[in-house]
Amino acid sequence: MKLHNLSIMNHISVRQHGMRLILSSFYFFILSSLYAYDVEVDGIYYNVIGTKYAYVTHRGPFDGMDPDSYSGDVVVPEQFSLGGNTYVVFTVGNSAFAGCEELTSVQLPPSVRGVGACAFLGCTNLRQVSFTSDVVAYGSCAFTGCTSLQEIALPRRAERVDTLTLYCCAGLTSMVVPHRVRTVCQGALEHLPAMRHLYCFASEPPVAEKGAFALRDQRRCTLHVPREALQKYRESPGWKDFYRIVVMNDDDYAAQNYQRGDINDDGRVDADDLALLRRIIVSLPDDSAVRWAADINGDGGVNSVDYVILAKQLGN
């Protein structure tokens, strides 16, 4: 009876061992696929979508990060060719550069429209990220812990500063909030001890969620706002706690590549802007950046004189 039981147990043990081998092989296959990126081209890792699009990733696990994926100065191309297909790089994936402490700068192409969550998390030596106005949004924690970053502009078309976007960027000295932003989320601009100048171009103070700023940072930082919105910022929750709130000048707009006459903010002055100016004269919008661009002669008003000047500039 004991021998029989032993035989049965041995049989079960063999079967269990075989099952463990099968499961181990299965898990190895799954894990290897989870860790795999699709392609690597010139030192940059991508995942591809179909035969036309790709996004930047890393060489580590899909739900983690690999601190050795990138270092030094990285230039992401607008597109690359592989296997007879041309792939357009349209975004930076979640955690793409996260933890890469030796990364110093990243240049993104005009084709990139978004930056994923935690994309640059913990890149402690990152000093510069260059991109065009075509970037629409950053994900949460996009730059959290980038302690060497000294200056960055949010995407001009962004409507929110997401949760913890620039949390603990200890070296950040100045910051620009574009005119379309409507919400600054929790922790988005918190613990920025070196911040001295914050430029907010929104005509209406964006909703500042609880913890969007740290009070001790606000006491050291000057907030620059549109002239017509000065009193609103002085009374708005979250914003009114800045120790010093001042009015922006023409140089502040020019420094952010706002241009007189480029009313639709597409980077050029043309007939579309002239047509838009005609409508604006009848019904002036609240958007301070649009009003500034429509004030062609810079006299503080928008009227038919500005229309005549712009029409002459365009040869009409």
Secondary structure in CASP SS format (residue, H / E / C, confidence):
PFRMAT SS
TARGET T0000
AUTHOR 0000-0000-0000
METHOD secondary structure of the structure
MODEL  1
M C 1.00
K H 1.00
L H 1.00
H H 1.00
N H 1.00
L H 1.00
S H 1.00
I H 1.00
M H 1.00
N H 1.00
H H 1.00
I H 1.00
S H 1.00
V H 1.00
R H 1.00
Q H 1.00
H H 1.00
G H 1.00
M H 1.00
R H 1.00
L H 1.00
I H 1.00
L H 1.00
S H 1.00
S H 1.00
F H 1.00
Y H 1.00
F H 1.00
F H 1.00
I H 1.00
L H 1.00
S H 1.00
S H 1.00
L H 1.00
Y H 1.00
A C 1.00
Y C 1.00
D C 1.00
V E 1.00
E E 1.00
V E 1.00
D C 1.00
G C 1.00
I E 1.00
Y E 1.00
Y E 1.00
N E 1.00
V E 1.00
I E 1.00
G C 1.00
T C 1.00
K C 1.00
Y E 1.00
A E 1.00
Y E 1.00
V E 1.00
T E 1.00
H C 1.00
R C 1.00
G C 1.00
P C 1.00
F C 1.00
D C 1.00
G C 1.00
M C 1.00
D C 1.00
P C 1.00
D C 1.00
S C 1.00
Y C 1.00
S C 1.00
G E 1.00
D E 1.00
V E 1.00
V E 1.00
V C 1.00
P C 1.00
E C 1.00
Q E 1.00
F E 1.00
S E 1.00
L E 1.00
G C 1.00
G C 1.00
N E 1.00
T E 1.00
Y E 1.00
V E 1.00
V E 1.00
F E 1.00
T E 1.00
V E 1.00
G C 1.00
N C 1.00
S C 1.00
A C 1.00
F C 1.00
A C 1.00
G C 1.00
C C 1.00
E C 1.00
E C 1.00
L E 1.00
T E 1.00
S E 1.00
V E 1.00
Q E 1.00
L C 1.00
P C 1.00
P C 1.00
S C 1.00
V C 1.00
R C 1.00
G E 1.00
V E 1.00
G C 1.00
A C 1.00
C C 1.00
A C 1.00
F C 1.00
L C 1.00
G C 1.00
C C 1.00
T C 1.00
N C 1.00
L C 1.00
R C 1.00
Q E 1.00
V E 1.00
S E 1.00
F C 1.00
T C 1.00
S C 1.00
D C 1.00
V C 1.00
V C 1.00
A E 1.00
Y E 1.00
G C 1.00
S C 1.00
C C 1.00
A C 1.00
F C 1.00
T C 1.00
G C 1.00
C C 1.00
T C 1.00
S C 1.00
L C 1.00
Q C 1.00
E E 1.00
I E 1.00
A E 1.00
L C 1.00
P C 1.00
R C 1.00
R C 1.00
A C 1.00
E C 1.00
R E 1.00
V E 1.00
D C 1.00
T C 1.00
L C 1.00
T C 1.00
L C 1.00
Y C 1.00
C C 1.00
C C 1.00
A C 1.00
G C 1.00
L C 1.00
T C 1.00
S E 1.00
M E 1.00
V E 1.00
V E 1.00
P C 1.00
H C 1.00
R C 1.00
V C 1.00
R C 1.00
T E 1.00
V E 1.00
C C 1.00
Q C 1.00
G C 1.00
A C 1.00
L E 1.00
E C 1.00
H C 1.00
L C 1.00
P C 1.00
A C 1.00
M C 1.00
R C 1.00
H E 1.00
L E 1.00
Y E 1.00
C E 1.00
F C 1.00
A C 1.00
S C 1.00
E C 1.00
P C 1.00
P C 1.00
V E 1.00
A E 1.00
E C 1.00
K C 1.00
G C 1.00
A C 1.00
F E 1.00
A C 1.00
L H 1.00
R H 1.00
D H 1.00
Q H 1.00
R C 1.00
R C 1.00
C C 1.00
T E 1.00
L E 1.00
H E 1.00
V E 1.00
P C 1.00
R H 1.00
E H 1.00
A H 1.00
L H 1.00
Q H 1.00
K H 1.00
Y H 1.00
R H 1.00
E H 1.00
S C 1.00
P C 1.00
G C 1.00
W C 1.00
K C 1.00
D C 1.00
F C 1.00
Y C 1.00
R E 1.00
I E 1.00
V E 1.00
V E 1.00
M C 1.00
N C 1.00
D H 1.00
D H 1.00
D H 1.00
Y H 1.00
A H 1.00
A H 1.00
Q C 1.00
N C 1.00
Y C 1.00
Q C 1.00
R C 1.00
G C 1.00
D C 1.00
I C 1.00
N C 1.00
D C 1.00
D C 1.00
G C 1.00
R C 1.00
V C 1.00
D C 1.00
A H 1.00
D H 1.00
D H 1.00
L H 1.00
A H 1.00
L H 1.00
L H 1.00
R H 1.00
R H 1.00
I H 1.00
I H 1.00
V H 1.00
S C 1.00
L C 1.00
P C 1.00
D C 1.00
D C 1.00
S H 1.00
A H 1.00
V H 1.00
R H 1.00
W H 1.00
A H 1.00
A H 1.00
D C 1.00
I C 1.00
N C 1.00
G C 1.00
D C 1.00
G C 1.00
G C 1.00
V C 1.00
N C 1.00
S H 1.00
V H 1.00
D H 1.00
Y H 1.00
V H 1.00
I H 1.00
L H 1.00
A H 1.00
K H 1.00
Q H 1.00
L C 1.00
G C 1.00
N C 1.00
END
